[in-house]
Amino acid sequence: MPYLFTSESVSEGHPDKVADQISDALIDNFLAFDPESRVACETLVTTGQVILAGEVKSNTYLDVQQIARDTINKIGYTKSAYMFDGNSCGVLSAIHEQSEEINQGVDRASKEEQGAGDQGMMFGYATNETENFMPLALDLSHRILKELAELRRENKAITYLRPDSKSQVTIEYSDDNVPQRIDAIVVSTQHDDFDADDSMLAKIRKDIIDILIPRVIDKLPEHIQELFNDDITYHINPTGKFVIGGPHGDTGLTGRKIIVDTYGGKGAHGGGAFSGKDPSKVDRSAAYATRHIAKNLVAAGLCDQVLVQVSYAIGVAEPMGIFIDTYGTCHFNLTDGEIAKTVQAIFNMKPAAIEDRLKLRLPIYSETAAYGHMGRLNETVSKTFNRPNGQPVTLDVELFTWEKLDYVDKVKTAFDI
């Protein structure tokens, strides 16, 4: 019997994502000037206020207040009417030095034997239902909000948009887990107060359906375009007007959108947030590494979808183990346990090896902090960072290295595909 599955996304202007982006901007700036920095930064945002807290071990000094303000302005909170803007909000820093008791469990005489920065389990997932090997409902939810942000910045076709927004997509699947059609789309967008409520909401609904959705569809592959139909149920700002939003409408915290950040509820999640953590924290680095494994396994044709789990003890380099679940979609006469054993031989999952393989000691994290950490474009960009009372540094960095299909040939060789 057909079934429905739903995923959601939130925009860069959502308060929790504002917090994530500030935390990751701090990570990038620390790593730009000291690649061996150890950082765990949390951010809280609310009406007119930003609070930074966390632990740092680094050889560089940063103007953390200015970094926070620049991030907020870049998102689009630049007007006093929002009750939260980068130029006038208060920024309080309570960042202090990292505990030596934590650090002693990570540092080793040999870099290769660096211990895991925390205990826990991390998951990676991939499916062949989209070109970027991501679950379709989440991929569409992200695309809707990215396009909405483009419309907001263009300020032409739609001129009343504010930064905060959310989306949700429900897809009908067949019994054999193939997407059949889009059942429902939810979009809630913050907006200016520009008309009487009924007229204003009617215009917003029309603009989302007639302007936003066609722009999203135009950028999709043809086989995904065909899933859109005239019977989609649309819920546009279903609670009514949405003028009060962002950190003024709802307090934001780093790490509260971990399902949006990963797979939209598909697969599994170990519970650890990503943003604000340097790559010695395996919550982040091992989640990227397991995504890298999962994507290369599916791309190699081993299976149609796969879940990869790795687990660690704090201070221990070797993982506790690797678990594989192909959901019965493996195309070869292999058990999931046999696949896991071969995966362990292909991929070195010690924290230092992950950092090196995925180039995680570079300032690559600001781009991850909105619209998902997975399924993104692997590309090299130039980034400039400013140090207080010092010369700026410009670096060429490779983004989303865990999305590369650079192990497909190794997987095919190992499994004789």
Wavefront OBJ file of the C-alpha trace (Angstrom):
o trace
v 0.000 0.000 0.000
v 1.388 3.480 -0.846
v 2.644 5.558 2.076
v 3.494 9.199 2.801
v 6.797 10.564 4.090
v 7.502 14.157 5.137
v 10.642 16.242 5.698
v 11.098 19.889 6.648
v 13.700 22.595 6.257
v 14.267 26.027 7.777
v 15.851 29.103 6.215
v 19.083 30.896 7.071
v 16.928 33.481 8.853
v 15.352 30.961 11.224
v 16.588 31.797 14.755
v 18.186 28.398 15.321
v 19.996 28.701 12.001
v 21.150 32.219 12.855
v 22.764 30.699 15.931
v 24.329 27.877 13.876
v 25.777 30.315 11.362
v 27.347 32.505 14.045
v 28.903 29.459 15.734
v 30.318 28.168 12.450
v 31.601 31.609 11.451
v 33.612 31.559 14.682
v 34.938 28.077 13.837
v 36.039 29.253 10.385
v 37.825 32.303 11.723
v 39.693 30.326 14.372
v 40.758 27.698 11.825
v 41.786 30.337 9.263
v 44.449 31.713 11.605
v 45.222 28.575 13.623
v 44.276 25.274 11.904
v 44.903 23.341 15.123
v 42.328 25.319 17.113
v 40.035 23.342 19.379
v 36.661 25.044 19.570
v 33.192 24.306 20.896
v 31.019 27.423 20.570
v 27.335 27.756 21.368
v 25.215 30.767 20.411
v 21.890 32.030 21.754
v 19.937 34.723 19.898
v 16.845 36.549 21.056
v 15.314 40.031 20.803
v 18.249 42.407 20.291
v 20.727 40.046 21.940
v 23.408 37.509 21.024
v 25.146 35.423 23.682
v 28.282 33.438 22.808
v 29.514 30.686 25.106
v 31.936 27.817 24.836
v 35.484 26.584 25.092
v 38.483 27.415 22.905
v 42.122 26.413 22.691
v 43.802 28.526 20.018
v 46.849 30.655 19.259
v 44.784 33.402 17.654
v 42.670 36.264 18.957
v 39.399 37.197 17.271
v 36.889 40.018 17.490
v 34.028 37.616 18.111
v 31.498 40.432 18.406
v 32.264 41.720 14.914
v 32.139 38.209 13.466
v 28.671 37.742 14.956
v 27.476 41.107 13.603
v 28.841 40.435 10.122
v 27.092 37.066 10.040
v 23.750 38.545 11.094
v 23.984 41.279 8.456
v 24.873 38.761 5.757
v 21.746 36.738 6.588
v 19.613 39.837 6.094
v 18.769 41.122 9.574
v 19.699 44.718 8.791
v 16.588 46.685 9.809
v 15.527 47.906 13.241
v 11.939 46.920 12.370
v 13.038 43.281 12.739
v 13.866 43.944 16.438
v 17.130 42.149 15.751
v 19.816 43.531 13.463
v 23.541 43.102 13.164
v 24.523 46.711 13.697
v 22.574 47.379 16.871
v 22.105 44.087 18.730
v 24.037 43.434 21.922
v 26.728 40.738 21.756
v 27.937 39.127 24.971
v 30.875 36.700 24.881
v 31.345 34.087 27.606
v 33.903 32.005 25.687
v 36.678 30.572 27.854
v 39.657 28.226 27.572
v 39.067 24.547 26.913
v 39.447 22.198 29.865
v 42.763 20.346 29.939
v 40.868 17.284 31.161
v 39.040 17.164 27.827
v 42.089 18.052 25.792
v 44.236 15.313 27.368
v 41.902 12.718 25.898
v 42.366 14.060 22.384
v 46.023 15.072 21.979
v 48.594 12.342 21.395
v 52.330 12.346 20.698
v 51.484 10.894 17.296
v 48.917 12.905 15.337
v 47.615 9.685 13.755
v 46.588 8.362 17.183
v 44.537 11.449 18.099
v 41.690 10.359 20.340
v 38.022 10.975 19.593
v 36.827 14.296 20.996
v 33.735 12.672 22.488
v 31.914 9.385 22.842
v 28.791 8.568 20.869
v 27.478 7.163 17.617
v 27.239 8.922 14.260
v 25.230 8.014 11.169
v 25.545 8.578 7.443
v 22.862 7.844 4.880
v 22.489 7.853 1.099
v 19.768 6.908 -1.370
v 19.629 6.824 -5.160
v 16.238 8.575 -5.352
v 17.916 11.918 -6.169
v 20.985 12.933 -8.155
v 22.729 14.107 -4.995
v 21.879 10.849 -3.184
v 19.628 12.612 -0.670
v 16.044 11.868 0.406
v 13.723 13.663 -1.995
v 11.401 15.303 0.549
v 14.324 16.994 2.317
v 16.033 17.955 -0.938
v 12.861 19.694 -2.155
v 12.343 21.399 1.211
v 15.864 22.858 1.034
v 15.386 23.929 -2.592
v 12.169 25.782 -1.791
v 13.849 27.876 0.897
v 17.000 28.537 -1.121
v 14.842 29.879 -3.942
v 12.775 31.908 -1.487
v 15.982 33.493 -0.177
v 16.993 34.331 -3.766
v 13.643 36.051 -4.308
v 14.119 37.995 -1.066
v 17.565 39.222 -2.080
v 16.445 40.093 -5.616
v 13.537 42.081 -4.131
v 11.777 42.287 -7.510
v 9.162 39.596 -8.115
v 8.331 39.495 -4.395
v 9.203 42.600 -2.379
v 7.845 41.964 1.128
v 9.873 38.948 2.287
v 11.766 38.871 5.589
v 14.546 36.379 6.469
v 12.705 33.812 8.620
v 10.928 30.925 6.861
v 10.168 27.200 6.995
v 9.142 24.599 4.428
v 7.819 21.057 4.468
v 7.218 18.515 1.693
v 5.149 15.316 1.851
v 5.754 12.670 -0.821
v 3.741 9.586 -1.679
v 5.848 6.452 -2.158
v 4.901 3.145 -3.778
v 5.248 -0.171 -1.964
v 8.702 -0.588 -3.472
v 9.801 2.794 -2.068
v 9.708 4.799 -5.298
v 8.392 8.420 -5.166
v 5.057 8.660 -7.006
v 3.861 12.220 -6.473
v 4.087 15.230 -4.208
v 1.135 15.183 -1.850
v 1.569 18.422 0.117
v 3.816 21.468 0.444
v 3.962 23.797 3.448
v 5.662 27.199 3.286
v 5.648 29.688 6.152
v 7.483 32.912 5.403
v 8.041 36.018 7.463
v 6.874 39.164 5.670
v 6.314 42.888 5.956
v 2.924 44.116 7.193
v 1.804 45.587 3.873
v -2.022 45.262 3.653
v -5.157 44.161 5.444
v -4.715 40.621 6.750
v -6.995 38.781 4.318
v -5.658 40.564 1.232
v -2.073 40.215 2.421
v -2.353 36.465 3.060
v -4.088 35.921 -0.292
v -1.255 37.686 -2.131
v 1.421 35.732 -0.241
v -0.310 32.455 -1.100
v -0.602 33.400 -4.775
v 3.020 34.536 -4.999
v 4.374 31.380 -3.371
v 2.352 29.081 -5.645
v 2.670 31.103 -8.864
v 6.191 32.557 -8.531
v 8.266 30.528 -6.065
v 7.171 26.977 -6.898
v 7.615 27.339 -10.709
v 11.151 28.659 -10.145
v 11.912 25.618 -7.989
v 10.441 23.225 -10.576
v 12.438 24.778 -13.431
v 15.711 23.806 -11.732
v 14.743 20.158 -11.145
v 15.475 17.112 -13.324
v 12.578 16.150 -15.566
v 11.714 12.974 -13.657
v 11.324 15.019 -10.452
v 9.333 17.744 -12.224
v 6.803 15.072 -13.162
v 6.003 14.498 -9.474
v 4.438 17.967 -9.248
v 0.724 17.970 -10.062
v -2.467 20.019 -9.810
v -3.638 18.065 -6.765
v -0.887 19.176 -4.381
v -2.267 20.506 -1.097
v -0.611 23.834 -0.284
v -0.470 25.301 3.224
v 0.952 28.825 2.901
v 1.428 30.686 6.200
v -1.299 28.441 7.650
v -1.377 30.204 11.043
v -2.009 33.614 9.429
v 0.214 36.702 9.318
v 3.912 36.172 10.091
v 5.399 39.629 10.619
v 7.076 38.965 13.964
v 9.806 36.396 13.334
v 13.480 35.630 13.585
v 15.149 35.914 16.999
v 12.527 38.484 18.056
v 9.745 35.946 17.533
v 11.534 32.878 18.861
v 14.810 32.357 20.712
v 17.430 30.505 18.666
v 20.107 28.088 19.861
v 22.997 26.317 18.166
v 22.336 22.681 17.337
v 18.532 22.525 17.454
v 17.978 21.586 13.810
v 19.960 18.361 13.564
v 17.383 16.542 11.407
v 17.204 19.470 8.960
v 21.019 19.379 8.922
v 21.152 15.695 7.958
v 18.508 13.514 6.248
v 15.098 14.876 7.137
v 14.162 11.894 9.278
v 15.400 9.202 6.887
v 18.097 6.854 8.140
v 19.036 7.667 11.731
v 20.752 10.310 13.856
v 23.150 9.878 16.760
v 21.890 13.027 18.489
v 24.995 15.191 18.303
v 24.869 18.624 16.683
v 27.472 19.780 14.149
v 27.728 23.574 14.171
v 30.179 25.255 16.510
v 32.470 22.228 16.762
v 35.962 21.814 15.344
v 36.631 18.483 13.564
v 38.238 16.800 16.583
v 34.634 16.456 17.763
v 33.529 13.245 16.068
v 29.892 14.338 16.348
v 30.786 16.407 13.324
v 33.717 14.773 11.543
v 32.482 11.186 11.785
v 28.999 12.186 10.611
v 30.646 13.647 7.515
v 32.796 10.528 7.104
v 29.818 8.160 7.305
v 27.939 10.251 4.727
v 31.018 9.992 2.485
v 30.991 6.200 2.891
v 27.248 5.876 2.306
v 27.256 8.050 -0.811
v 30.159 6.164 -2.402
v 28.573 2.774 -1.665
v 25.308 3.756 -3.374
v 27.065 5.540 -6.261
v 29.159 2.427 -6.874
v 25.974 0.417 -7.383
v 26.362 -1.790 -4.314
v 22.865 -0.930 -3.040
v 19.971 1.491 -3.558
v 20.150 3.003 -0.073
v 22.354 2.499 2.957
v 22.751 3.564 6.563
v 26.274 3.640 8.039
v 26.932 3.887 11.774
v 30.250 4.426 13.540
v 30.786 4.786 17.302
v 33.616 6.025 19.517
v 34.855 6.222 23.082
v 36.240 9.608 24.104
v 40.012 9.691 23.871
v 40.212 6.462 21.845
v 41.325 6.587 18.215
v 39.897 3.326 16.895
v 36.114 3.312 16.520
v 34.068 0.855 18.570
v 32.670 -0.558 15.360
v 30.953 0.071 12.026
v 27.363 -0.985 11.315
v 25.770 -1.185 7.856
v 22.083 -1.464 6.927
v 21.241 -1.660 3.224
v 17.516 -2.115 3.915
v 17.539 -5.240 1.778
v 18.589 -3.281 -1.325
v 22.064 -4.799 -1.834
v 22.453 -6.048 -5.413
v 24.953 -8.768 -4.510
v 25.021 -11.869 -2.372
v 26.439 -10.106 0.654
v 25.207 -9.673 4.191
v 25.290 -6.249 5.816
v 27.897 -7.604 8.235
v 30.143 -8.648 5.358
v 29.750 -5.204 3.801
v 30.679 -3.553 7.107
v 33.867 -5.636 7.371
v 34.970 -4.588 3.880
v 34.081 -0.937 4.556
v 36.389 -1.008 7.594
v 39.212 -2.125 5.320
v 38.554 0.643 2.763
v 37.993 3.637 5.046
v 40.305 4.563 7.929
v 37.909 5.924 10.562
v 40.421 7.206 13.120
v 39.643 10.897 13.826
v 42.996 12.137 12.480
v 42.554 10.100 9.286
v 39.066 11.531 8.771
v 40.360 15.087 9.254
v 43.099 14.479 6.690
v 40.956 12.616 4.136
v 38.168 15.215 4.146
v 40.407 18.286 4.677
v 38.498 19.276 7.791
v 41.128 21.565 9.351
v 40.297 24.323 6.871
v 37.663 27.082 7.310
v 34.856 25.315 5.417
v 32.022 25.382 7.908
v 30.028 28.604 7.441
v 28.560 27.211 4.227
v 27.281 24.123 6.054
v 25.246 26.033 8.627
v 22.113 26.614 6.505
v 20.220 24.377 4.044
v 21.821 21.154 5.231
v 25.294 19.729 5.704
v 24.697 16.847 3.288
v 23.859 16.691 -0.411
v 25.656 19.952 -1.143
v 27.963 20.952 -4.009
v 31.628 20.040 -3.686
v 33.576 23.048 -4.978
v 36.677 25.127 -4.280
v 36.172 28.760 -3.265
v 38.331 31.654 -2.117
v 37.603 33.064 1.350
v 39.089 36.088 3.125
v 39.280 36.452 6.903
v 40.175 39.586 8.876
v 42.209 39.427 12.073
v 41.941 42.350 14.525
v 44.916 44.686 14.084
v 46.488 42.336 11.552
v 46.686 41.434 7.895
v 43.725 39.606 6.349
v 44.306 36.092 5.081
v 42.839 34.695 1.860
v 42.554 30.937 1.468
v 41.361 28.626 -1.292
v 39.313 25.927 0.419
v 37.389 22.896 -0.828
v 33.820 22.787 0.457
v 31.736 19.677 1.203
v 34.540 17.202 0.614
v 32.370 14.432 2.073
v 30.148 14.736 -1.010
v 32.931 13.634 -3.363
v 32.589 10.339 -5.211
v 36.330 9.726 -5.011
v 36.032 6.245 -3.470
v 33.651 4.725 -6.030
v 36.435 2.894 -7.864
v 37.878 1.578 -4.573
v 34.430 0.334 -3.541
v 33.899 -1.354 -6.909
v 37.290 -3.041 -6.651
v 36.748 -4.180 -3.065
v 33.315 -5.651 -3.809
v 34.177 -6.871 -7.327
v 31.431 -4.769 -8.911
l 1 2 3 4 5 6 7 8 9 10 11 12 13 14 15 16 17 18 19 20 21 22 23 24 25 26 27 28 29 30 31 32 33 34 35 36 37 38 39 40 41 42 43 44 45 46 47 48 49 50 51 52 53 54 55 56 57 58 59 60 61 62 63 64 65 66 67 68 69 70 71 72 73 74 75 76 77 78 79 80 81 82 83 84 85 86 87 88 89 90 91 92 93 94 95 96 97 98 99 100 101 102 103 104 105 106 107 108 109 110 111 112 113 114 115 116 117 118 119 120 121 122 123 124 125 126 127 128 129 130 131 132 133 134 135 136 137 138 139 140 141 142 143 144 145 146 147 148 149 150 151 152 153 154 155 156 157 158 159 160 161 162 163 164 165 166 167 168 169 170 171 172 173 174 175 176 177 178 179 180 181 182 183 184 185 186 187 188 189 190 191 192 193 194 195 196 197 198 199 200 201 202 203 204 205 206 207 208 209 210 211 212 213 214 215 216 217 218 219 220 221 222 223 224 225 226 227 228 229 230 231 232 233 234 235 236 237 238 239 240 241 242 243 244 245 246 247 248 249 250 251 252 253 254 255 256 257 258 259 260 261 262 263 264 265 266 267 268 269 270 271 272 273 274 275 276 277 278 279 280 281 282 283 284 285 286 287 288 289 290 291 292 293 294 295 296 297 298 299 300 301 302 303 304 305 306 307 308 309 310 311 312 313 314 315 316 317 318 319 320 321 322 323 324 325 326 327 328 329 330 331 332 333 334 335 336 337 338 339 340 341 342 343 344 345 346 347 348 349 350 351 352 353 354 355 356 357 358 359 360 361 362 363 364 365 366 367 368 369 370 371 372 373 374 375 376 377 378 379 380 381 382 383 384 385 386 387 388 389 390 391 392 393 394 395 396 397 398 399 400 401 402 403 404 405 406 407 408 409 410 411 412 413 414 415 416 417
